[in-house]
Amino acid sequence: MKRRVQRRRVWAKLSPVKGDRVEVVVELGGGETRTYDIVATRAGRRVETTTGRGVVEVTEVTRNGEVVRTARFMQTRVIAVVEHPADDGDAGVQQALIEL
Protein backbone atom coordinates (compact mmCIF):
# COMPACT_ATOMS: atom_id res chain seq x y z
CA MET A 1 0.00 0.00 0.00
CA LYS A 2 1.48 3.34 -1.09
CA ARG A 3 1.13 6.45 0.97
CA ARG A 4 0.16 9.51 -0.95
CA VAL A 5 1.94 12.61 0.28
CA GLN A 6 0.25 15.91 -0.26
CA ARG A 7 2.66 18.72 -1.01
CA ARG A 8 1.84 22.24 -0.05
CA ARG A 9 3.46 25.46 -1.13
CA VAL A 10 5.28 26.49 2.02
CA TRP A 11 6.87 29.53 0.39
CA ALA A 12 3.46 31.18 0.09
CA LYS A 13 3.29 31.49 3.86
CA LEU A 14 6.93 32.45 4.36
CA SER A 15 7.28 35.07 1.64
CA PRO A 16 6.14 38.68 1.99
CA VAL A 17 2.64 39.33 0.76
CA LYS A 18 0.73 41.97 -1.10
CA GLY A 19 0.32 45.05 1.06
CA ASP A 20 3.93 45.56 2.14
CA ARG A 21 4.54 49.30 1.77
CA VAL A 22 6.88 52.20 2.47
CA GLU A 23 5.97 55.86 2.93
CA VAL A 24 8.56 58.52 2.08
CA VAL A 25 8.01 62.14 3.13
CA VAL A 26 10.01 64.59 1.01
CA GLU A 27 10.53 68.34 1.44
CA LEU A 28 9.75 70.22 -1.78
CA GLY A 29 11.00 73.62 -0.62
CA GLY A 30 9.13 76.60 0.74
CA GLY A 31 7.80 74.53 3.62
CA GLU A 32 5.87 72.15 1.37
CA THR A 33 6.07 68.37 1.76
CA ARG A 34 4.91 65.50 -0.39
CA THR A 35 4.28 61.91 0.72
CA TYR A 36 5.07 59.05 -1.65
CA ASP A 37 3.57 55.61 -1.02
CA ILE A 38 5.41 52.64 -2.54
CA VAL A 39 3.34 49.44 -2.28
CA ALA A 40 4.06 45.80 -3.17
CA THR A 41 1.42 45.38 -5.86
CA ARG A 42 1.22 41.58 -6.05
CA ALA A 43 1.45 38.66 -3.66
CA GLY A 44 5.00 37.47 -3.09
CA ARG A 45 6.61 40.84 -3.75
CA ARG A 46 8.37 42.91 -1.14
CA VAL A 47 9.57 46.48 -0.80
CA GLU A 48 13.23 47.10 0.10
CA THR A 49 14.79 50.36 1.27
CA THR A 50 18.47 51.25 0.85
CA THR A 51 20.47 54.38 1.59
CA GLY A 52 23.82 55.33 0.15
CA ARG A 53 25.77 58.14 -1.52
CA GLY A 54 23.15 60.75 -0.75
CA VAL A 55 20.26 58.76 -2.24
CA VAL A 56 17.37 56.93 -0.59
CA GLU A 57 16.19 54.12 -2.88
CA VAL A 58 12.95 52.17 -2.47
CA THR A 59 12.50 49.15 -4.75
CA GLU A 60 9.73 46.63 -5.31
CA VAL A 61 11.31 43.18 -5.69
CA THR A 62 9.90 39.78 -6.75
CA ARG A 63 10.57 36.47 -4.98
CA ASN A 64 13.48 35.83 -7.37
CA GLY A 65 15.11 39.16 -6.56
CA GLU A 66 14.18 40.90 -9.82
CA VAL A 67 13.55 44.62 -9.45
CA VAL A 68 10.07 45.57 -10.67
CA ARG A 69 10.30 49.33 -10.09
CA THR A 70 12.44 51.81 -8.21
CA ALA A 71 11.90 55.20 -6.58
CA ARG A 72 14.93 57.38 -5.75
CA PHE A 73 15.00 60.44 -3.52
CA MET A 74 17.76 62.91 -2.59
CA GLN A 75 18.73 62.13 0.99
CA THR A 76 18.96 65.82 1.94
CA ARG A 77 15.27 66.31 1.02
CA VAL A 78 13.89 63.20 2.77
CA ILE A 79 12.21 63.98 6.08
CA ALA A 80 10.95 60.50 6.98
CA VAL A 81 10.91 56.92 5.73
CA VAL A 82 8.18 54.78 7.31
CA GLU A 83 8.07 51.05 6.61
CA HIS A 84 4.75 49.24 7.00
CA PRO A 85 5.19 45.46 6.78
CA ALA A 86 2.19 43.51 5.53
CA ASP A 87 0.07 41.66 8.06
CA ASP A 88 0.15 37.87 8.07
CA GLY A 89 -3.58 37.46 8.58
CA ASP A 90 -6.45 38.53 6.37
CA ALA A 91 -8.27 40.17 9.27
CA GLY A 92 -5.57 42.80 9.67
CA VAL A 93 -5.64 43.67 5.98
CA GLN A 94 -9.41 44.02 6.02
CA GLN A 95 -9.22 46.20 9.13
CA ALA A 96 -6.63 48.45 7.46
CA LEU A 97 -8.84 48.82 4.39
CA ILE A 98 -11.82 49.78 6.56
CA GLU A 99 -9.80 52.48 8.34
CA LEU A 100 -8.75 54.09 5.04
N, C-alpha and C positions, 0 to 999 in steps of 0.2 A: 504494500500500500504506500503510495507516494504522498508526501505532504506538500500541499500547495502553499507557497509563501507569497503573501501579498506585499508588494513593494509600495512604499509611499514616498512621495517627494518631500524629503526632510528639508531640503534647501528652501522651500517655500516658507517654512516657519522661521528659519534662521536668518534669512536675508532681509534687508530693509524693505519696507513696503511703501506703497503709494501714500503720499501725505507728508513725507519727510520734507522739511522746508527750512529756509534761512531767510531772515529779514536783515537788510542792510540799510542803515540810515545814513544819508550822505548830505553834507552841507553844500548848497548851491551858490552861496554868496549872498550878501545882503540880508543875512538872518534867515533865509529860506532853507528848508530841508525837504528832501524827498525820500520816501521809503520804497525800496525795491524788495519784492517778494520772489524768491527763487524756490520753486516747488518741484519735487520728484513727480513727474507726470504719469508714470506707469508703475505697476507693481514690480518690485525687484530692483528698482533704481534707487540710488541714494544721492545725497547732496554733500559734497566735500568742500571744505573751506581751507585755503592756504594763504599765507602771507609771506611776502619776500620782495626785496628790492623796491620798496615803496609802492607795492601793488597788493591789493586784497583781491583774491580770485576765488569765485564760487563756481563750482562745476557740477553738472548733473552727470552721473556715471552709471553705466549698466552693470549687471552682475559680472560680466567679463572684463570690466575695467575700461571699456570704450567710453570716451567723452562724447556726450550727446550735445551739450551746449555749455557755454562759458560766459560768465559776467565778470568784468574786471573794473575795479575802482581804484582811484588814487588814494593811497593810504592817508595822506594829509587831509583829505576831505571826508573820510569815513568817521562818523561819530560813534556808531554802534553796530555790532554784528551779533544778532540773536539767532541761535540755533534752536529749532523746534523739532526734536525727533518724533517720528510717527509712533502712535500708540500701537501696542500689540493686539489689543482687542477691538472688536467692531463697535462696542458700546461707547468707547472714548471718542472714536471718529464721529459717530452720530451725534454725540453731545457737543463736540466742537462745531459741527455744521449747524446745529440748532442755535448756538450762541452767536454765530456770525449773522 
